């Protein structure tokens, strides 16, 4: 039986405890796998190369991480280093819809995640946020701080989208995305 080291290192153990940073890493890993077609083998190879050769810890938390055509790149000194091809310098390419949904502090640490309501609903809107300093890290409507769980519960007991939008002074689309996100989870 082969054993593999985890792609995401839990914050603590035993039992494994996951941190907000682990949530960001899982978000990025999921995006790399499902949206950008990067294989687990290539992610594992990129992590090893970044840590061993470039001295980059926690690659999945790096704002400079890029992907294109199933390959991983790290922006460094104005160039993109291919992490999928043993560090070969590549042409600069932009994409990063998923990393744009993470806010970073002045030390380049992730502080807030704006998840997509579902993997099929990739929109530029960012009405929902996960922030460890708001509502104990539960997903909330950004404009009001109310949890998506509370919104879904109110819909479940018969209140309308329009009533909730008026109560929270938000757009009906924000209420709908909160419910979709809550039900997708």
C-alpha positions, 0 to 999 in steps of 0.5 A: 500500500502506497502512502502519500503526504497530504497536499494541505497540512492541517493546522493541528493534530490529533485529531486534524484541526483545520484553520482558515488558511487550510480553507483557502488552500482547499479552495485553491486546490479545488479550483486547480483541479476542477476549473484548471485541470491540474492533476494531483500528481502535478500539484504534488510535484509543484509543491515539492519543487516550490518548497525544495528549490524556491523555498516557497512554503504553503504554495497554495496560499501564494497570491503569485500562483497561476495556472494555465492549460493544466500547468502551474506557474509562480510569478517571480521577479516579473517572470512566470516560473513553470512549476509543472516543468521543473522551473522552466521560465514561461511567458506571463499569462493571466487568469486567476478568477479564484485567487481574485476572490481572496483578500490579502493583508499587507503581509500577503496572508489571506484574510477573507474568501469570497466563495462562488455560490456553486462551482457552476455559478462562477460570477464576478459578484462577491456578495458572500464572504468567509472571514474569521473575524466575522460571525466566527468564520461562517459565510455571511452576506458582505453588505450586512454580516448576516449568515447565509444559514439565517437567510436560508432558514428564513426562506425555509419558513416561508419568507420571500426573497423580496421580503428578506432583501427589503429587511437587509437592504440588499438586492434580491440576487444577493439573497438568492446567492446566499440561499444557493451557497447554503444549499450547495454546501 
